[in-house]
Amino acid sequence: MLAAKLFNERVDNNIQAIYGTVTTGTNWKFLKLIGQVIEIDLSEYYSVSQSSEVRF
């Protein structure tokens, strides 16, 4: 996420939020980077079909 932020800054592409995902293959966590602040959804999701429940 930080690399994506730095890349976009270098090419003058102003993106408000960068979203990320961490997975073990079965469990999923979702993140959002705004500026220098990262928000982590503390819920743990067990299938991609639950991704509609992610709240940011």
C-alpha positions in Angstrom: 0.0 0.0 0.0 2.8 2.3 0.8 4.5 1.5 -2.5 1.3 2.2 -4.4 1.0 5.5 -2.5 4.6 6.5 -3.4 4.2 5.5 -7.0 1.1 7.5 -7.5 2.7 10.6 -5.8 5.6 10.4 -8.2 3.4 10.4 -11.3 1.2 13.2 -9.8 -1.8 10.9 -9.5 -3.7 12.1 -6.4 -5.6 9.2 -4.9 -7.5 9.8 -1.7 -7.5 6.2 -0.3 -5.6 3.0 -1.1 -7.2 -0.2 -0.2 -5.4 -3.4 0.8 -6.1 -7.0 1.8 -4.3 -9.5 3.8 -5.2 -13.2 3.6 -4.0 -16.6 4.8 -6.0 -18.1 1.9 -9.1 -18.7 4.0 -9.2 -15.8 6.4 -9.3 -12.2 5.1 -8.6 -8.7 6.6 -9.2 -5.4 4.9 -7.2 -2.2 5.2 -7.4 1.4 4.0 -4.6 4.0 3.8 -5.4 7.7 3.8 -2.4 9.9 3.9 -0.3 8.5 6.7 -3.2 6.8 8.6 -4.1 3.2 8.1 -7.5 1.9 9.1 -7.8 -1.8 9.8 -11.1 -3.6 9.7 -10.8 -5.7 12.9 -13.4 -8.2 11.7 -12.1 -11.4 10.2 -13.8 -12.7 7.1 -13.8 -16.3 6.1 -14.9 -16.1 2.5 -14.9 -13.6 -0.3 -18.7 -13.7 -0.3 -18.6 -11.9 3.1 -16.6 -9.0 1.6 -19.9 -7.0 1.1 -19.9 -6.8 4.9 -16.6 -4.8 5.0 -17.3 -1.3 6.5 -15.0 1.6 5.7 
